[in-house]
Amino acid sequence: MRQDRFFVNFEIQKGKIDISDREIFHQIKNVLRKRVGEKVILFDGKKEGTAEIEKFLKEKIRIKILEIKENQREPKIFVSLYCSILKKSNFEFVVQKATEIGVKEIVPIICKNTVKLGLKFERLKKIAKEAAEQSGRVSLPKIEKILDFKKAILRAKDSDLKILFDISGKDCFKIKIKPLKKVSIFIGSEGGWEKSEIEFAKKENFKILNLGKLNLRSETAAIVASFWATNLIKKIENQCK
């Protein structure tokens, strides 16, 4: 059964509350055509609650939060996706799918072969919000400011595992992984990484891994790598058996 979910910018607590957010009001009343007595799910970044619609007021909705529960669906590993800005709407596609997969933060980067240099951050945040609502997440990924490649590499220095994905690397599905909490993954532009970028990453203790023997488009690689990283806990558990 489909559950209509909405991200709210206040802490969810049991009891009655009026929601005046114009977008939520419009979605519930005019798009979904919800009625008094029907339920929706609200989430605030940490937990989610089942809410019953009690009354439609002028430009706001009175709801009653009936039940609150911690969400157990979020990945246990904090994954940071560093992805080159891509042409057309491909970066928006990456943001949408990485959010659905469970990535915690997305950092747009500019490397030597990056062509497009600008992004519409408000649109990206809207895409991430809608993807989180649809996928059942309780948190939104943080979309960071644009960084150049070297600054991004240095920003990731405190991660337990740092990976630059390139077809020249080792097979990511065959390597052993130690227990960890934070992973940073790097995806290059449509033109791929320059040799000097790969060498710089190696000097900063990055692993160079591949996602298979085929050349993947950057947006495809970003999605596959994100799924692999967010599910590393399963690989670690299997190794310990």
C-alpha positions in Angstrom: 0.0 0.0 0.0 1.4 3.4 -1.0 2.1 5.8 1.8 2.3 9.5 1.0 5.3 11.0 2.8 6.4 14.6 3.4 9.6 16.1 4.8 9.0 18.8 7.5 11.5 21.3 8.9 10.3 20.9 12.5 10.8 18.1 15.1 8.0 15.6 15.0 6.2 15.1 18.3 2.9 13.4 19.2 -0.1 15.7 19.3 -1.8 18.3 17.1 0.0 20.7 14.9 -0.9 23.1 12.0 1.2 22.8 8.8 1.4 26.0 6.8 4.0 24.9 4.3 2.5 25.9 1.0 3.9 23.0 -1.0 2.7 20.4 1.5 -0.7 22.1 1.7 -1.0 22.1 -2.1 0.1 18.4 -2.4 -2.2 17.1 0.2 -5.3 19.1 -0.6 -5.2 19.8 -4.3 -2.9 17.1 -5.8 -3.6 14.0 -3.6 -7.1 15.3 -2.7 -6.8 13.9 0.8 -9.8 14.1 3.1 -10.3 14.6 6.8 -9.5 11.3 8.6 -7.0 10.1 6.1 -3.4 9.6 7.0 0.1 10.7 5.8 3.6 10.1 6.9 5.8 13.0 8.1 9.6 12.8 8.6 12.0 15.3 10.0 15.5 14.0 9.3 15.7 11.6 12.3 12.3 9.9 12.7 8.9 9.6 11.1 5.4 9.8 12.3 1.9 8.7 11.2 -0.3 11.8 11.1 -4.1 12.0 10.7 -5.7 15.0 8.9 -8.1 16.7 11.3 -9.1 19.9 9.5 -8.4 22.0 6.4 -8.0 25.6 7.4 -7.2 28.6 5.2 -3.8 27.9 3.7 -2.9 25.3 6.4 -3.7 21.8 7.6 -4.4 20.7 11.1 -3.0 17.2 11.7 -2.6 14.9 14.7 0.6 12.9 14.9 -0.5 9.5 16.3 2.6 7.4 16.3 6.4 8.1 16.0 9.0 5.6 15.2 12.7 5.5 14.4 13.4 4.6 10.8 15.5 1.4 10.3 15.8 1.7 6.5 18.7 4.2 6.4 22.1 2.6 5.5 24.4 2.1 8.4 27.4 3.4 6.5 27.9 7.2 5.9 28.5 7.5 2.2 29.8 10.7 0.6 29.5 10.8 -3.2 31.9 13.1 -4.9 30.8 13.3 -8.5 32.0 15.5 -11.4 29.4 17.9 -12.7 27.8 16.2 -15.7 26.3 17.5 -18.9 22.6 18.2 -19.4 20.4 16.9 -16.6 22.6 13.9 -15.8 23.8 15.3 -12.5 20.2 15.8 -11.4 19.6 12.2 -12.2 22.6 11.2 -10.1 21.2 13.3 -7.2 17.8 11.6 -7.5 19.1 8.1 -7.6 21.9 8.5 -5.0 19.2 9.9 -2.6 17.0 6.9 -3.2 20.0 4.6 -2.5 20.8 6.2 0.8 23.9 8.4 0.2 24.4 10.9 3.0 26.0 13.7 1.2 26.7 14.7 -2.5 29.7 16.8 -3.4 29.8 18.2 -7.0 33.4 18.4 -8.2 35.3 19.9 -11.1 38.1 17.8 -12.5 40.3 18.3 -15.6 37.7 16.8 -18.1 34.6 18.5 -16.5 32.8 20.5 -19.2 29.7 21.9 -17.4 30.7 24.1 -14.5 27.4 25.4 -13.0 24.5 23.9 -11.1 21.0 25.0 -9.9 21.2 24.1 -6.2 17.6 24.9 -5.3 16.4 22.5 -8.0 18.9 19.8 -6.8 17.6 20.2 -3.2 14.0 19.8 -4.4 14.9 16.7 -6.4 16.6 15.2 -3.3 13.6 16.0 -1.1 11.2 14.4 -3.4 13.4 11.3 -3.9 13.7 11.0 -0.1 9.9 11.2 0.3 9.3 8.6 -2.4 12.0 6.1 -1.2 11.1 6.0 2.5 14.1 7.8 3.9 13.9 9.9 7.0 16.8 12.1 6.2 17.8 14.2 3.2 21.3 14.1 1.8 23.4 17.3 2.2 24.3 18.8 -1.2 27.6 20.6 -0.7 29.1 23.5 -2.7 31.2 22.8 -5.8 34.9 21.9 -5.1 37.8 21.4 -7.4 39.3 17.9 -7.5 42.3 18.4 -5.2 40.3 20.2 -2.5 37.7 17.4 -2.7 40.4 14.7 -2.3 41.7 16.5 0.8 38.2 17.0 2.2 37.7 13.2 2.2 40.9 12.5 4.1 39.1 11.5 7.3 37.0 8.8 5.7 37.6 5.1 6.7 37.7 4.2 3.1 38.4 6.5 0.1 37.8 5.2 -3.4 38.4 6.7 -6.9 36.5 4.6 -9.4 38.3 4.0 -12.7 38.3 1.1 -15.1 42.0 0.7 -14.6 41.5 -0.2 -10.9 40.9 -3.5 -9.1 37.5 -5.2 -9.1 35.5 -3.6 -6.2 33.5 -6.8 -5.8 36.5 -8.9 -5.0 38.4 -6.8 -2.4 38.1 -7.4 1.3 36.7 -4.6 3.4 37.5 -3.9 7.1 34.7 -2.7 9.4 34.0 1.0 8.8 31.6 3.9 9.3 32.4 6.4 6.6 33.2 5.9 2.9 34.0 8.5 0.2 33.6 7.6 -3.4 34.8 9.6 -6.4 33.2 9.5 -9.9 34.8 11.3 -12.8 33.4 13.2 -15.8 32.3 11.9 -19.2 35.9 12.2 -20.4 37.3 10.1 -17.5 40.1 10.9 -15.1 43.5 12.3 -16.2 46.5 10.1 -15.2 47.7 12.9 -12.9 44.4 12.9 -11.0 44.6 9.1 -10.4 48.2 9.5 -9.2 47.3 12.3 -6.8 44.5 10.2 -5.4 46.9 7.3 -4.8 49.3 9.6 -2.9 46.4 10.5 -0.6 45.8 6.8 0.2 42.9 6.3 -2.1 42.0 2.9 -3.5 41.6 2.8 -7.3 38.7 0.4 -8.0 36.6 -0.5 -11.0 32.9 -1.5 -11.3 33.5 -4.2 -13.9 35.1 -4.6 -17.3 32.7 -2.4 -19.2 33.0 1.3 -19.6 30.0 2.9 -17.8 28.6 6.3 -18.3 29.4 8.6 -15.4 25.8 8.7 -14.1 25.6 4.9 -14.3 28.9 4.6 -12.4 27.7 7.0 -9.7 24.6 5.0 -9.1 26.3 1.6 -9.1 29.1 2.8 -6.9 26.6 4.4 -4.5 24.7 1.2 -4.1 27.9 -0.8 -3.6 29.1 1.6 -0.9 25.9 1.8 1.0 25.7 -2.0 1.2 29.3 -2.6 2.2 28.0 -3.6 5.7 26.6 -6.8 4.1 30.0 -7.6 2.5 31.8 -7.1 5.8 29.3 -9.3 7.7 29.8 -12.0 5.1 33.5 -11.9 5.4 33.3 -12.4 9.1 31.2 -15.6 8.8 
